[in-house]
Amino acid sequence: MLCTKSQQLLTSVNGRLSLNYFAPKGPPKSYLGPDHLAVAWDILMQDYRNINMDQCDLIQEIPANDDFWIYFNENIYPMSAQQKFNFMNS
């Protein structure tokens, strides 16, 4: 999964256009689940995801600045649907 919680990244013009970000309609529900649950924007699925941090392994961190857009434009944007599927299931 490729995700972010960076409001600066998500609410930017690029975030709204390239990542199809939309603001939540309200605060997170209290029944979301166990402790250590994080809500983030899934960049490939282009929607919010609940992530159980007890079962999460951080593989790579990309700063939420121009470095992200370079990575996104060179690696994620050109992917086919099948390549995105493979990325999500690896």
N, C-alpha and C positions, 0 to 999 in steps of 0.2 A: 504494500500500500504506500502511496505517496500522499502525504497529508500535511496540513498546516493549521495552526491556530492564530497566525499572524493577521490581525485586523488591518495593519498597514498594507500588507500584501494583498489581502482579499478585497479591501475596499478601494484599491487603486483602480484606475481606468483599465489597466491590463488585467487585474483580478476579476473585474466585473465582465469584461469582454472575453478574455482568453480562458478563464476558469469557470465562467458562467456563475459566479458567486451571487448569492442573494442573501440578504439579512434574514435572521430567524424571525418568525412571526411572534415569538414570545420567549419567556425564559424557559430553560430546560425543565422538564417534568421531574418531580421528586421521585418517581418510580423507575428511574433509568437503570437501577441495578446496584451491583456491589460497589463497595469502596474501590478506589483506584480506577474509576471509570472516567475517561476523558472524551469530550465531544470535540471533533475536529472536522475540517472540510477535506473530504477525499477528492484530490485533484483529478484523478482518472475517472471516478464515478460521477463527479461533479454534484455532490450532495453531502449532507452531514453524515457522519458516522460516529457511533459509540464504540470506543476502543477500551477493552479491558487491559489496563496497564500491567496486570499481574501476568499476562500472557503475551507481552510485547518485547520484541528485540529490536533495538535501534541499530540499523545497519549503516546509515549515513545521514548526516545532518548538513543541510544546505542553508546558508544564511538567507533570511527573508529580505533580500535587497536586490541589487542588480545582478548579483551572482546567481540568484534563483532564476531570473529571466533568461540569462545566458544558458543555464542548464536546461531549462524548460524548452527554449527555442531550438536548441541543438539536439536534445535527446528525447523529449516527450512529444512535442508538437508534431514532428514528422512520423510518429508511429502509426502503423495501420491498426485497425480494430483487433486483428489477431495478435499483433505484437503487444498491444495494451493488455489483452487477455492473458497472454503468457507472462507479462511483467507482474500482473496481479496474482498469478497463481504460482510464482516461483518461490 
